[in-house]
Structure formats: C-alpha cells, structure tokens
Amino acid sequence: MQKTAKIYIAGHRGLVGSAIWKILQTKGYTNLIGRTHKELDLQSQPAVADFFKTEKPEYVILAAAKVGGIVANSTYRGQFIYENMQIQNNVIHQSYVHGVKKLLFLGSTCIYPKNAPQPMPEDCLLTDVLEYTNEPYAIAKIAGLKMCESYNLQYGTNFISVMPTNLYGPNDNFNLETSHVLPAMIRKIHLSKCLEDGHWDAIRKDLNLRPIEGISGEAAEEEILAILNKYGIQQPNNDHKKVSLDLWGSGKPLREFLWSEDMAEACIFILENRDFEDVKADCGDEIRNTHINIGTGKEISIRLLAETIQKEIDFKGTIQFDTSKPDGTMRKLTDPSKLHRLGWKHKIELEEGIKLMYQHYLAT
C-alpha cells in the first residue's frame, strides 16, 4: 500500500478501529477516513452506496460491528445477527461495486464450534455446532467471512478475513450491560476497591462518567449500592471491610486475550504482505478456510484472570463465582501458527496489558 492511499476504517472509534487507525498513523499512512454512526449509518444500503461513490476509498478495513459479552449476546440475539449482517453486506458489496483494491474483514474466534479442537485451527470452521450463547453473532461473522471468500472467487476481489481472539485495550467498552469479560472485571473490581476503601467520591465520579442502567453518581447512596449489588458488588450491613464480588460462572473456562494494538499491528502486517491469491495457494481443490487467526496461542482461566486483576487493583475483598450462571465455551484458544509462519507474533503479554488497561481506565 502507498502511504498516501485512501484507507477507510469502518468503526474507527471502537476498540479495534481506533487501534488500527493509531498504528496506521504511526506507520506513516496519511489519508485515513472514518465516519461516526451519526455521520454514516452502515446498516443503510443507500447511505453506504453514496459514501463509497463520493469518497472512493482504495482500501477498506471493516472493524465496525455490534459486539458484547455473554449477557448482551444472549439477550439481544436478533439485533446481533441482523445488525452485523446488514453492516457486512453493505460494506463488502459496495467495496466490490466501487473496485476497492483490498478489504480486510474482522471476524471473531467465536465462529469456531463449541467443541472445536484446542488450539483451534482455521480448518475446523463449520465442523460442529456453535456455542449457543453467541450463536447469532457467530453466524453473522461466518456469513461475512464466506461473503468475502465468495466474492473473491466469483468477482476476483481481494478481500481478506482475519479472526482475532478476545481483544482488550484503549477505548474498550466498560459498560457493564454490554462489555466483554476483561473490561467488565476491571471496572467491577475497581468499584469494589473504591467501596472497600469507602472512597465514595471515586464511585460517584465513575458512575457520572459511565452510568449503570441510568444510575449516575448523583443518585442516592442506597440506589448506588443497589445497582452495584445487581452487578455482583456486595457490602453486607454497610460494612466496607466485608465487600465481596460475585462473577458469573464457575471461573473454570479458559480464555485467550490479545492487546488491541498488537492486533492492529497484525492486521496491517497482513494488509501489507498478504493477498487472497497467496491464501488461495495454500488450499487444495476446494477453496475454503482462507481466513487467518490472530491470537497469542496462550490461555488463562477466568478465575486466574480475576485474581490477576484483583492483585493489580489491590482489592482485598473476596471474589466468588456464581455457578448458576452460564460459563459459555470452556476453551477458545486460537492456533495462530499460520500467522506465525508469515512472520508476525504478539508483543504485549497479559500481565503487562492489564496494567496498561487499568491505567487507561483511571485516566479516562
């Protein structure tokens, strides 16, 4: 890619898109374009068509998506499949119509079967049933991947799909109603620590910046304690020395986490060094599973993750696990060997990433 090439990052303000934008700028790319949801509704076919006709991007990075954790995925099943497919269909198709040189589609490792072999190679896609709790989102992402693959085969486009593992980093979502596990844990343990220390100014500041179900820092103390309790943060008999935190599930599931800026580096590496024809050459008679996993190849239990964050924040209370709540898939470890063979590996290990993440949370 030329440094002056016009690159459109769909979802440029989100966790993924903002990291890609930052790394592209760091690498000297000078012609980046993005649109907020208010400026461009990616679910609107006419609006997306007009945007591509006017802006004529040469490269497209499709990082826009409706995302969330296990609660959001289970609750908003219809929205997750509909909105993601609308976004994908519009952006991918208009990229074809307007002759985009290369598109990078970002999926998720939840596309793999619930009982996939561990670690999960690219070719285990569609070999068994999906995890029920995030099935609609996974099906949408599989459809996007297959759309890219199919357009390449029929129309000669150059659309590459990557499947990042669980991501965390700057501009993450800390909304407890919709966030993923790691940012949700950081916020819950931070609030637990504030309650343990009797630091009500910090609790009110936190809720003013990010209200929970409409409860801000201006609410009465009783209301704040009630909403914290709903999300597992408990203070029996108003005794701050006995603050505890309940988390969903058994704590036994194993998860892999990748720093978002490492993921951005991998995406740009693939954009600069890999074309569909290269991926196609790795296949046999049937061209399939041309996507590339992006991950660390390392995993940690949810319990140990919570204990690591607890240590970083210095919360001295107890953390308990509510086994009446679902665990989700027990393991989701990517096999990043295809990416490693191309010459890319992650840099930020989880413990360092948690420190950086908490510093970011406190700063924002």
N, C-alpha and C positions, 0 to 999 in steps of 0.2 A: 504494500500500500504506500502511496505517496503521502508525505507528511501534510500536504495541502488537500488531500482527498476529502470530500464532504461525507462525514460519517454521522448517521442518525442513530442516537441511542434512545430506544423506546423504554421509558421507565427510568429516566436519568436521575431522578431524585430518590429512588429507592435504595435499599441496601446494596443490591447488585449493580444497578445502573450508575449510581454515584461513584462506586469504587472503580468501575470501568472508565468512567469519564475522567476521574482523577489520574489514573495510570496512563491513559492516552495522552493527557496533557503533559504528564511527566516525561513521556517518551517523545514529545515534540510535535504531536498532531495538533494542528491549528484551526481546523474547520469542522468543529463539532456542533451538532444541532440537537436540541431536545425540546419537548413540549410538555407542559403540565397537563393534568387531566382536564382542567378548565379550558386550556388552550386547544386541546385536541382530544376528543373522545374516541379512543381506539376501538370501541365497540360499534361506532358508527361507520358503516361502509362508505357512504358519500364523503364524510369528513376525511377519512383516511385516504381515499382516492384523490381528493382535492389537494391534500397535503403533499402527496408524492408527485402529483402533476406540477405543483408550484415549486417545491424545494429540490426535486430531482436528486436525492441522495445517491452516492455511489456505493456506499457500504451501509448495512443496517445491522444493528445489534438489538435483538428482541429480548429485552430483560423485563418488560412490563408483564405483570401477572397479578391475579388475585391470589394471595398467599396467606397462610395462617398455620397455627398449631393444631393439635389433635381436637381441641374443643371446637375451633372455628370450622375445621374440615368436617366434623361430624354434624354440626348444626346447620351450616349453610351449603349443603350438598348441591342443591340446584344452582345456586349462584356460582359455586366453584367450577362446575362443568360448563355452564352456559357462558359466563363472562370470559373465562380463559379461552374457550374455543372461538368466541367472537373476536377477541383481540388477535389471536394467532391467525385465523382465517384472513382477516383484513390485511394485516401487515405482511404476511407471507405472500398472499396473492398479489397485492399491489407492488411488492418488490419484484415479482415476476413480470407483471404488466409493464413496469417502468424500467426494466433492464438493469436492476441493481447488480453490481459486479459480484458481490458476495454478501451473504446474510449469515449471521450467527444466531441460532435459536438456543435459548437456555431452558432446559427442562429441569428434571429433578430425579434423584435416585429412587423416589417412591414409585417410579414406573416399573420397578422390578417386582417379581412375585413375592408374596408374603414369606414363602418358604424357599426362597432362592438360595443357591449355594453361596457359602461365605468364604472369601470375599466374592462380590457379585461381578462377574464379567459381563461385558456388553451383550454377549450372545445368549444370555439367559432371559432376555426380554420375551414376553408372551409365551413362556413355557409352563405357567401355572397361574393360579388365581392370585389376585391382588389383595393387599391388606384392606379390610372392609372400611376402616375409619377414614381413609383418604382415597378411596376408590374413584370418586368422581374427578378429583384433581388429577390423579394419576392417568386416568383415561384421556383427559384433555391433553396432557403433556405427551402421551403416546401418539395421539392424533396429530399434534404439531410436529413431532419427530417424523412420523410417516408421511405427513404432507410435504415436508422438506425433501425427504428421500424420493417421493413420488414425482415431485416437480423436477427434481434433478434428472430422473430417468426419462420422463416424458418430454420436458422442455429444454433440457440442457443447462439448467440453472446451476449455480454454485452455492448451495445452501448447506451449511454445516450445523450439526446439532451437538451440543455438549450437555452432559448430565452432572451438574455439581452435587456434591454431598451436602449435608446440613451446613449452612453458612451462618456466620456471625461477624459483627464488626461495626464500624461507624455508620450512623444513620439506620441502625437496626430498629425494629418495631418493639417498643416496650409497653404497648397497650395490652394489659392483662387479659382482655377479652379476646384478642386475636393473635397474640405473639407466639413465637416458637419457644421451645423449651429453654434454651440458654439465656436469652434476654429476659424471659419471664422469671427465671430463677434469680438472676442478678437483681432485678427490681424487687422481688418478694423478699430476698434475703437482706437487701439494703433497707427496706421498710421495717423488717423485723429487727434489724440492728438499731435503727432510729427509735423504735418503740422500746426496745430493751434499755437504751440509754436515756429514755424519757425526753428525747430530742424532738419535741412537737413542732418546733419551727421548721425543721427539716422535712417532717412528714407533710405539713401543710404546703410547703414550697413544692414538694414533689407532686402532690395532688393538684395544685394550681397549674403546674406545667402539663400534667397528664392525668386529668380526672378519670376516675374509675366508675363506669356506669353513671356518669353525670355528677358524681360526688367529688367536689373540689375541696381545696384546703379551707374554704370559707364555711364549710359545713360544721355543725356541732360535733364535739368530741365523740358523742355517742354514735352519731351517724358514721363517722370515720372508722371507729372501732368495728362497727357492724359490717361495713364493706370490706375492711381488711380481713375480718373473720370469715366472710364469704369466700375469700380467695386464700384461705388457709393460715392466715396470720392471727394467732390467738394470744390473748393476755388474760388468763383466768383471774377473776377477782381484782382486776386492775392492778395486778402485781407485775411490775415491769421486770422483776427478777425471774419470772416464770414464762416468758414469751416463748412460744413454740411455732413451728411452721409445718403444716401438712402439705405434702406434694402428691400429685396423682400417681397411681400405680404402685408397683412393688419396688421400684428402684433397680430392678434387675436388667431391664433392656440395655443393650449396648448400642452406643451411637458414635458416629464419626463426625468431627467438626473441622471446618476449614475457614480460616481467616478470609474475609471477603476480598481484601486487597490481593491476597495470594491467588484467589480465584480469578480476579480481574487480570492479573499477570498471565495466568494460564490461557484465558480467553484470547488475549491479544497475541500471545505466542502462537496459538492455533490459527488465528486470522492471518498472521504474517507468514506462516510456514506450512499451512495445510489447505489443500483444495479437495473438492469432492472426488475428483479423479484419483487423487492419492489414496483416499479412503476406499474407494471402489476397487482399487487394485488389490486390496487386502482380502476381498471377498471371492467366493467361488462362483459357480454358475448363477446362484440366486443372490442378488444384491440386497442385503438387509443388514441390520445392526451396524450401520455405518457411523453411529454416534460415538462420542468419546467421553468416558468417565473423567470427572475432575474430583480428586479427593486426596487424602493423606495415606490411606491404607492402614490407619490406626483407629482404635476404638476405645471407649471408656464407658463404664456403667453409669446410668443416671444417678445412682446413689453416690458414686465416687465423684461425679461431676458436681453434685450438690455440696459434698464435703469440701471439694477444692475451692468452690466459690465462697463457702462459709468461712474457710480459713483466710481467703484473700480479704473479705469484708470484716473479719473478726467478730462475727456473730457467735455469741457463746450459748445461745439457747439450743433447744433440741429440734432436730428435723425428723419428722415422721412421714411414713408413706401410707397412703390410703389404698389398700389393696382392693377395695370395692370399685375403684375407678380403673378404666382400661389402660393397658400398657402400650397398645399399638404393637407394631412389629418388634420381635425380640432382638433381632440383629439387622443392621442395614450397613454393612461395610462394603465400600466400593473396592473393586480391583482396578487400580489406576495404572496397571502395567503398560497398557497401550500408550498412555500419555508419557510415562517414564521412558519408554523406548524412543519417543520423539525428542526427548532431551529436557523435559521440564519436571521439577519437583517443588513441593511447597517449602516455605522458609520459616513461617511462624508456627511454633509448637503451641499446644493448647494452653498450658500454664501461663506462658507469656501473653497469649491472646486474651485470656481472662483478665489479666492485669490491665492491658490496654483498653479492653472493653469497659471495665469499671471506671477507669479514669475518664473515658469518653462520656460515660453516663453521668458522672458527677459534674463534668464540665458543661454538659448541655441540659 
